[in-house]
Amino acid sequence: MEVQYQQIAPATMNVRNLNELITSLIGLVVIAGLYFCTDYFNWWSWLQYVWVGLFVITIIGIPWTYFVSSPIYYKTFRYGLTDDFLYIKSGIWTRAEVVVPMTKIQSIELTQGIIMRKYGVRSIEIKTMQGGVTIPHIEEDVAIKLRNDISKLARLKELDEV
């Protein structure tokens, strides 16, 4: 059976960018605090160079996420569903393909943080005995339908084995 791959929501880039911005701003505040503590408490003077380096790397990371990382992530992440398997493809430099048999799925969890709620997307976490996989940033209605489809197919496959 041919797999029809679906793309994650376009809001993915906004969610990832906003998460990165918040994380970077918190990091910059901490780095600035450490920089001034180094001077105030007379810590080793070479630590100030470390803090400046981390500050610069964090500043460079913000546009990297906005213009490179998020668009690549959005364009390369795909998922597909057949009667027997869930397929997930991702990556540009390191390509990963995950195939999850319906018979191995133990639970399905929908998650939605504050930023995801603002953009109307959810992530689906599929748990198996070996670990699990996540399909991030899917529109709410699509995520709910996908969860229901997967749980129905997993239940049917479980009954077929008995």
TORPA-4810 file (N, C-alpha, C, O; in nm, 3 decimals):
<nodes>
NODE_1_0.084_-0.118_0.000_0.000_0.000_0.000_0.089_0.124_0.000_0.183_0.134_0.079_M
NODE_2_0.059_0.216_-0.086_0.135_0.341_-0.097_0.099_0.437_0.017_-0.018_0.456_0.049_E
NODE_3_0.201_0.495_0.078_0.181_0.587_0.190_0.159_0.728_0.137_0.236_0.777_0.054_V
NODE_4_0.054_0.792_0.184_0.027_0.932_0.151_0.080_1.018_0.266_0.020_1.025_0.373_Q
NODE_5_0.194_1.083_0.243_0.255_1.163_0.349_0.187_1.299_0.361_0.152_1.362_0.262_Y
NODE_6_0.170_1.342_0.486_0.108_1.471_0.517_0.215_1.564_0.576_0.313_1.519_0.635_Q
NODE_7_0.193_1.692_0.557_0.285_1.792_0.611_0.228_1.848_0.742_0.106_1.854_0.760_Q
NODE_8_0.317_1.888_0.832_0.271_1.949_0.956_0.220_2.090_0.927_0.236_2.139_0.816_I
NODE_9_0.159_2.153_1.025_0.093_2.283_1.007_0.193_2.394_0.975_0.305_2.394_1.027_A
NODE_10_0.153_2.488_0.890_0.239_2.603_0.862_0.271_2.686_0.987_0.372_2.756_0.991_P
NODE_11_0.185_2.678_1.088_0.209_2.751_1.213_0.330_2.697_1.288_0.374_2.757_1.386_A
NODE_12_0.384_2.584_1.243_0.503_2.526_1.305_0.614_2.628_1.317_0.678_2.639_1.422_T
NODE_13_0.637_2.702_1.210_0.746_2.799_1.212_0.722_2.906_1.318_0.815_2.944_1.389_M
NODE_14_0.599_2.954_1.329_0.568_3.055_1.431_0.587_3.000_1.572_0.643_3.068_1.658_N
NODE_15_0.541_2.878_1.595_0.553_2.818_1.728_0.700_2.799_1.763_0.743_2.835_1.872_V
NODE_16_0.777_2.742_1.671_0.920_2.719_1.697_0.994_2.851_1.716_1.079_2.862_1.804_R
NODE_17_0.963_2.951_1.634_1.031_3.080_1.645_1.001_3.149_1.778_1.091_3.204_1.841_N
NODE_18_0.876_3.144_1.820_0.839_3.207_1.946_0.902_3.133_2.065_0.949_3.197_2.159_L
NODE_19_0.904_3.000_2.060_0.971_2.922_2.164_1.119_2.958_2.171_1.174_2.977_2.279_N
NODE_20_1.184_2.966_2.055_1.326_3.000_2.050_1.352_3.140_2.103_1.448_3.162_2.176_E
NODE_21_1.266_3.234_2.068_1.283_3.372_2.114_1.272_3.380_2.267_1.354_3.445_2.332_L
NODE_22_1.172_3.314_2.323_1.155_3.316_2.469_1.275_3.250_2.537_1.329_3.304_2.634_I
NODE_23_1.315_3.134_2.487_1.430_3.064_2.544_1.557_3.148_2.534_1.635_3.155_2.629_T
NODE_24_1.578_3.211_2.420_1.698_3.293_2.400_1.697_3.415_2.492_1.801_3.451_2.548_S
NODE_25_1.583_3.479_2.508_1.576_3.595_2.596_1.606_3.556_2.741_1.677_3.629_2.811_L
NODE_26_1.554_3.444_2.786_1.585_3.396_2.921_1.735_3.367_2.932_1.799_3.404_3.030_I
NODE_27_1.789_3.302_2.831_1.933_3.273_2.830_2.017_3.399_2.832_2.119_3.405_2.902_G
NODE_28_1.977_3.501_2.756_2.052_3.627_2.754_2.049_3.697_2.890_2.150_3.754_2.931_L
NODE_29_1.936_3.692_2.958_1.927_3.753_3.092_2.020_3.680_3.189_2.089_3.743_3.268_V
NODE_30_2.021_3.547_3.183_2.108_3.469_3.271_2.255_3.498_3.240_2.335_3.517_3.332_V
NODE_31_2.290_3.500_3.112_2.429_3.528_3.074_2.471_3.667_3.118_2.581_3.685_3.170_I
NODE_32_2.383_3.767_3.100_2.416_3.904_3.143_2.434_3.908_3.295_2.524_3.976_3.345_A
NODE_33_2.349_3.835_3.369_2.363_3.830_3.514_2.495_3.767_3.556_2.561_3.815_3.648_G
NODE_34_2.533_3.660_3.489_2.661_3.595_3.520_2.780_3.686_3.486_2.880_3.688_3.557_L
NODE_35_2.766_3.759_3.377_2.873_3.852_3.338_2.895_3.956_3.448_3.009_3.982_3.487_Y
NODE_36_2.787_4.015_3.497_2.800_4.118_3.600_2.841_4.058_3.735_2.911_4.123_3.812_F
NODE_37_2.798_3.936_3.764_2.841_3.868_3.887_2.991_3.841_3.883_3.059_3.851_3.985_C
NODE_38_3.042_3.807_3.766_3.185_3.782_3.751_3.265_3.906_3.791_3.368_3.896_3.858_T
NODE_39_3.218_4.022_3.750_3.286_4.147_3.783_3.264_4.185_3.930_3.358_4.225_3.998_D
NODE_40_3.142_4.174_3.976_3.107_4.218_4.111_3.173_4.132_4.219_3.222_4.185_4.320_Y
NODE_41_3.174_3.999_4.199_3.229_3.908_4.299_3.375_3.872_4.274_3.431_3.786_4.343_F
NODE_42_3.437_3.937_4.177_3.578_3.914_4.143_3.608_3.766_4.112_3.706_3.710_4.160_N
NODE_43_3.521_3.706_4.031_3.548_3.571_3.985_3.661_3.580_3.884_3.708_3.690_3.853_W
NODE_44_3.705_3.467_3.834_3.812_3.467_3.735_3.776_3.558_3.619_3.664_3.553_3.567_W
NODE_45_3.870_3.641_3.579_3.840_3.741_3.474_3.815_3.677_3.338_3.744_3.734_3.255_S
NODE_46_3.873_3.559_3.313_3.851_3.494_3.184_3.707_3.449_3.166_3.663_3.425_3.053_W
NODE_47_3.631_3.438_3.276_3.490_3.400_3.264_3.410_3.504_3.186_3.312_3.469_3.120_L
NODE_48_3.450_3.631_3.193_3.377_3.734_3.119_3.383_3.707_2.969_3.287_3.734_2.897_Q
NODE_49_3.496_3.653_2.921_3.507_3.618_2.779_3.413_3.502_2.743_3.356_3.497_2.634_Y
NODE_50_3.399_3.410_2.836_3.306_3.298_2.814_3.164_3.351_2.803_3.090_3.311_2.713_V
NODE_51_3.125_3.440_2.894_2.989_3.494_2.892_2.963_3.574_2.765_2.855_3.566_2.707_W
NODE_52_3.062_3.653_2.722_3.046_3.730_2.597_3.031_3.635_2.479_2.948_3.658_2.391_V
NODE_53_3.111_3.528_2.477_3.100_3.429_2.369_2.963_3.363_2.365_2.904_3.349_2.258_G
NODE_54_2.914_3.324_2.481_2.779_3.264_2.487_2.671_3.364_2.446_2.574_3.327_2.381_L
NODE_55_2.689_3.488_2.485_2.594_3.594_2.447_2.589_3.608_2.295_2.480_3.615_2.236_F
NODE_56_2.705_3.611_2.231_2.712_3.626_2.085_2.650_3.503_2.016_2.575_3.517_1.920_V
NODE_57_2.682_3.384_2.066_2.627_3.263_2.006_2.474_3.262_2.017_2.405_3.222_1.923_I
NODE_58_2.422_3.305_2.131_2.276_3.310_2.150_2.213_3.411_2.056_2.107_3.384_1.998_T
NODE_59_2.275_3.527_2.039_2.224_3.629_1.947_2.223_3.576_1.804_2.127_3.599_1.730_I
NODE_60_2.327_3.505_1.764_2.334_3.448_1.628_2.228_3.338_1.611_2.175_3.321_1.502_I
NODE_61_2.197_3.265_1.718_2.101_3.156_1.710_1.959_3.200_1.680_1.882_3.123_1.622_G
NODE_62_1.924_3.321_1.717_1.787_3.368_1.695_1.755_3.378_1.545_1.658_3.318_1.501_I
NODE_63_1.834_3.453_1.465_1.803_3.456_1.321_1.823_3.320_1.254_1.756_3.289_1.155_P
NODE_64_1.916_3.239_1.305_1.935_3.105_1.250_1.805_3.027_1.259_1.765_2.961_1.163_W
NODE_65_1.739_3.033_1.373_1.613_2.961_1.391_1.506_3.018_1.299_1.433_2.942_1.234_T
NODE_66_1.495_3.151_1.293_1.391_3.215_1.213_1.404_3.185_1.065_1.306_3.154_0.998_Y
NODE_67_1.526_3.196_1.013_1.544_3.192_0.867_1.595_3.059_0.813_1.584_3.035_0.692_F
NODE_68_1.650_2.973_0.897_1.706_2.848_0.847_1.640_2.726_0.912_1.578_2.644_0.843_V
NODE_69_1.652_2.713_1.042_1.609_2.592_1.112_1.459_2.565_1.102_1.419_2.455_1.064_S
NODE_70_1.377_2.663_1.134_1.231_2.643_1.131_1.178_2.613_0.991_1.099_2.519_0.975_S
NODE_71_1.218_2.689_0.888_1.168_2.654_0.753_1.212_2.515_0.706_1.135_2.444_0.642_P
NODE_72_1.336_2.476_0.739_1.382_2.343_0.700_1.302_2.236_0.774_1.261_2.136_0.714_I
NODE_73_1.280_2.256_0.902_1.203_2.160_0.981_1.063_2.145_0.923_1.013_2.033_0.907_Y
NODE_74_0.999_2.256_0.890_0.864_2.253_0.834_0.862_2.179_0.700_0.771_2.100_0.674_Y
NODE_75_0.961_2.205_0.616_0.961_2.146_0.483_0.998_1.998_0.481_0.962_1.926_0.388_K
NODE_76_1.069_1.951_0.583_1.118_1.813_0.578_1.040_1.715_0.667_1.056_1.594_0.651_T
NODE_77_0.959_1.763_0.758_0.887_1.671_0.848_0.758_1.626_0.781_0.675_1.708_0.741_F
NODE_78_0.741_1.494_0.769_0.622_1.436_0.708_0.576_1.316_0.791_0.656_1.252_0.859_R
NODE_79_0.448_1.288_0.784_0.394_1.169_0.850_0.289_1.108_0.760_0.224_1.177_0.682_Y
NODE_80_0.273_0.977_0.771_0.175_0.906_0.690_0.116_0.790_0.769_0.176_0.742_0.866_G
NODE_81_0.000_0.746_0.728_-0.072_0.643_0.800_-0.131_0.543_0.701_-0.196_0.580_0.604_L
NODE_82_-0.106_0.415_0.729_-0.175_0.308_0.654_-0.251_0.224_0.756_-0.252_0.255_0.875_T
NODE_83_-0.314_0.119_0.709_-0.388_0.032_0.801_-0.297_-0.041_0.900_-0.341_-0.077_1.009_D
NODE_84_-0.171_-0.061_0.862_-0.081_-0.141_0.945_0.030_-0.062_1.013_0.083_-0.105_1.115_D
NODE_85_0.066_0.055_0.958_0.183_0.128_1.008_0.162_0.279_1.011_0.081_0.334_0.937_F
NODE_86_0.237_0.343_1.100_0.250_0.489_1.104_0.390_0.520_1.057_0.487_0.463_1.108_L
NODE_87_0.404_0.610_0.961_0.534_0.646_0.904_0.566_0.790_0.939_0.479_0.878_0.932_Y
NODE_88_0.691_0.815_0.977_0.736_0.952_1.005_0.871_0.971_0.937_0.963_0.891_0.953_I
NODE_89_0.882_1.080_0.859_1.007_1.117_0.793_1.048_1.255_0.840_0.963_1.344_0.855_K
NODE_90_1.177_1.274_0.863_1.225_1.407_0.901_1.373_1.419_0.869_1.442_1.320_0.846_S
NODE_91_1.421_1.544_0.870_1.563_1.570_0.857_1.605_1.611_0.718_1.545_1.570_0.618_G
NODE_92_1.710_1.692_0.713_1.770_1.729_0.586_1.915_1.684_0.582_1.960_1.629_0.481_I
NODE_93_1.990_1.706_0.689_2.129_1.660_0.693_2.134_1.515_0.738_2.209_1.435_0.682_W
NODE_94_2.057_1.482_0.837_2.044_1.345_0.883_1.898_1.305_0.867_1.811_1.346_0.945_T
NODE_95_1.873_1.227_0.764_1.735_1.186_0.739_1.697_1.069_0.828_1.774_0.974_0.845_R
NODE_96_1.579_1.078_0.883_1.529_0.970_0.969_1.393_0.927_0.919_1.308_1.009_0.885_A
NODE_97_1.374_0.797_0.914_1.244_0.739_0.880_1.206_0.642_0.990_1.280_0.549_1.020_E
NODE_98_1.091_0.665_1.050_1.044_0.580_1.159_0.915_0.512_1.112_0.826_0.576_1.056_V
NODE_99_0.908_0.383_1.135_0.789_0.305_1.102_0.739_0.241_1.232_0.811_0.164_1.295_V
NODE_100_0.617_0.274_1.270_0.560_0.220_1.394_0.445_0.127_1.356_0.346_0.171_1.298_V
NODE_101_0.458_-0.001_1.390_0.347_-0.093_1.364_0.227_-0.062_1.455_0.245_-0.031_1.573_P
NODE_102_0.110_-0.070_1.400_-0.012_-0.043_1.478_-0.025_-0.137_1.597_-0.081_-0.100_1.700_M
NODE_103_0.026_-0.259_1.583_0.014_-0.356_1.691_0.100_-0.321_1.812_0.077_-0.373_1.921_T
NODE_104_0.199_-0.234_1.795_0.290_-0.199_1.904_0.251_-0.071_1.978_0.312_-0.038_2.080_K
NODE_105_0.150_0.000_1.929_0.110_0.125_1.992_0.036_0.096_2.122_-0.060_0.019_2.125_I
NODE_106_0.081_0.160_2.232_0.019_0.140_2.362_-0.069_0.256_2.403_-0.175_0.237_2.462_Q
NODE_107_-0.024_0.378_2.371_-0.106_0.494_2.408_-0.078_0.609_2.312_0.027_0.616_2.248_S
NODE_108_-0.175_0.700_2.306_-0.164_0.819_2.221_-0.203_0.938_2.306_-0.307_0.938_2.372_I
NODE_109_-0.117_1.038_2.304_-0.141_1.156_2.388_-0.135_1.282_2.302_-0.041_1.302_2.226_E
NODE_110_-0.236_1.366_2.316_-0.236_1.497_2.250_-0.183_1.600_2.350_-0.230_1.605_2.464_L
NODE_111_-0.088_1.681_2.309_-0.035_1.786_2.395_-0.049_1.921_2.327_-0.043_1.931_2.204_T
NODE_112_-0.066_2.024_2.409_-0.081_2.158_2.356_-0.038_2.258_2.463_-0.105_2.275_2.565_Q
NODE_113_0.075_2.324_2.438_0.123_2.426_2.529_0.056_2.559_2.502_-0.031_2.570_2.416_G
NODE_114_0.096_2.659_2.578_0.035_2.792_2.566_0.056_2.850_2.426_-0.038_2.902_2.366_I
NODE_115_0.177_2.841_2.376_0.207_2.898_2.243_0.135_2.818_2.135_0.084_2.876_2.039_I
NODE_116_0.132_2.687_2.150_0.063_2.603_2.052_-0.087_2.634_2.052_-0.150_2.634_1.947_M
NODE_117_-0.143_2.661_2.170_-0.285_2.695_2.180_-0.315_2.824_2.103_-0.417_2.835_2.037_R
NODE_118_-0.223_2.920_2.113_-0.241_3.048_2.043_-0.249_3.028_1.892_-0.324_3.098_1.824_K
NODE_119_-0.172_2.932_1.840_-0.169_2.907_1.695_-0.260_2.793_1.652_-0.263_2.759_1.534_Y
NODE_120_-0.335_2.733_1.744_-0.432_2.629_1.710_-0.371_2.499_1.662_-0.425_2.434_1.573_G
NODE_121_-0.257_2.459_1.721_-0.194_2.333_1.683_-0.174_2.246_1.807_-0.175_2.294_1.920_V
NODE_122_-0.156_2.118_1.782_-0.129_2.020_1.888_-0.020_1.925_1.841_0.007_1.913_1.721_R
NODE_123_0.043_1.859_1.937_0.138_1.754_1.906_0.078_1.621_1.950_0.003_1.615_2.048_S
NODE_124_0.111_1.516_1.876_0.065_1.383_1.910_0.186_1.300_1.953_0.283_1.287_1.878_I
NODE_125_0.179_1.245_2.073_0.284_1.157_2.121_0.230_1.014_2.119_0.129_0.984_2.183_E
NODE_126_0.298_0.928_2.045_0.257_0.789_2.033_0.357_0.705_2.109_0.475_0.703_2.076_I
NODE_127_0.309_0.634_2.210_0.397_0.555_2.297_0.391_0.408_2.258_0.284_0.352_2.231_K
NODE_128_0.509_0.347_2.255_0.522_0.204_2.233_0.609_0.148_2.346_0.660_0.224_2.429_T
NODE_129_0.627_0.017_2.349_0.714_-0.042_2.451_0.858_0.002_2.433_0.932_0.013_2.531_M
NODE_130_0.901_0.027_2.311_1.039_0.066_2.283_1.063_0.214_2.306_1.178_0.258_2.297_Q
NODE_131_0.963_0.292_2.333_0.979_0.436_2.348_0.857_0.506_2.291_0.745_0.486_2.336_G
NODE_132_0.883_0.588_2.193_0.770_0.658_2.133_0.816_0.755_2.026_0.936_0.778_2.008_G
NODE_133_0.720_0.810_1.958_0.746_0.911_1.855_0.649_1.026_1.874_0.542_1.010_1.934_V
NODE_134_0.687_1.141_1.824_0.602_1.259_1.833_0.581_1.317_1.695_0.675_1.331_1.617_T
NODE_135_0.457_1.349_1.665_0.424_1.426_1.545_0.388_1.565_1.594_0.281_1.584_1.653_I
NODE_136_0.475_1.663_1.572_0.454_1.795_1.630_0.369_1.886_1.542_0.364_1.870_1.420_P
NODE_137_0.304_1.980_1.604_0.241_2.094_1.538_0.147_2.058_1.424_0.171_2.091_1.308_H
NODE_138_0.039_1.989_1.459_-0.066_1.957_1.362_-0.188_2.038_1.401_-0.214_2.060_1.520_I
NODE_139_-0.265_2.084_1.301_-0.387_2.157_1.331_-0.474_2.075_1.425_-0.476_1.952_1.417_E
NODE_140_-0.546_2.143_1.514_-0.623_2.075_1.619_-0.719_1.970_1.565_-0.720_1.857_1.612_E
NODE_141_-0.799_2.006_1.465_-0.898_1.911_1.414_-0.831_1.792_1.346_-0.879_1.679_1.357_D
NODE_142_-0.720_1.816_1.276_-0.646_1.707_1.212_-0.583_1.617_1.318_-0.583_1.495_1.302_V
NODE_143_-0.531_1.676_1.425_-0.469_1.598_1.533_-0.571_1.507_1.601_-0.542_1.391_1.629_A
NODE_144_-0.688_1.560_1.627_-0.793_1.480_1.692_-0.837_1.365_1.601_-0.855_1.252_1.646_I
NODE_145_-0.855_1.394_1.472_-0.894_1.291_1.376_-0.784_1.185_1.363_-0.813_1.065_1.359_K
NODE_146_-0.658_1.229_1.358_-0.547_1.135_1.347_-0.537_1.047_1.472_-0.514_0.926_1.461_L
NODE_147_-0.554_1.105_1.589_-0.553_1.027_1.713_-0.664_0.922_1.709_-0.640_0.806_1.743_R
NODE_148_-0.783_0.961_1.669_-0.895_0.867_1.663_-0.870_0.757_1.561_-0.899_0.640_1.586_N
NODE_149_-0.815_0.794_1.444_-0.784_0.695_1.340_-0.680_0.595_1.388_-0.695_0.474_1.370_D
NODE_150_-0.573_0.646_1.449_-0.467_0.558_1.498_-0.519_0.465_1.607_-0.490_0.346_1.606_I
NODE_151_-0.596_0.519_1.700_-0.647_0.434_1.809_-0.743_0.328_1.755_-0.744_0.215_1.804_S
NODE_152_-0.823_0.364_1.657_-0.915_0.267_1.597_-0.837_0.157_1.525_-0.867_0.039_1.541_K
NODE_153_-0.736_0.196_1.444_-0.656_0.097_1.371_-0.576_0.009_1.468_-0.565_-0.111_1.446_L
NODE_154_-0.520_0.068_1.572_-0.442_-0.009_1.670_-0.532_-0.109_1.742_-0.492_-0.223_1.767_A
NODE_155_-0.653_-0.067_1.775_-0.747_-0.156_1.843_-0.787_-0.271_1.750_-0.794_-0.386_1.794_R
NODE_156_-0.812_-0.242_1.622_-0.850_-0.346_1.527_-0.737_-0.445_1.509_-0.761_-0.566_1.502_L
NODE_157_-0.613_-0.397_1.500_-0.499_-0.487_1.482_-0.480_-0.575_1.605_-0.442_-0.691_1.593_K
NODE_158_-0.505_-0.518_1.722_-0.494_-0.596_1.846_-0.597_-0.709_1.847_-0.566_-0.821_1.887_E
NODE_159_-0.718_-0.680_1.802_-0.824_-0.780_1.798_-0.793_-0.887_1.693_-0.828_-1.003_1.712_L
NODE_160_-0.727_-0.848_1.582_-0.690_-0.946_1.478_-0.591_-1.049_1.532_-0.593_-1.164_1.490_D
NODE_161_-0.505_-1.007_1.625_-0.402_-1.098_1.677_-0.459_-1.200_1.773_-0.401_-1.307_1.792_E
NODE_162_-0.573_-1.169_1.834_-0.631_-1.260_1.936_-0.696_-1.379_1.873_-0.750_-1.464_1.944_V
</nodes>
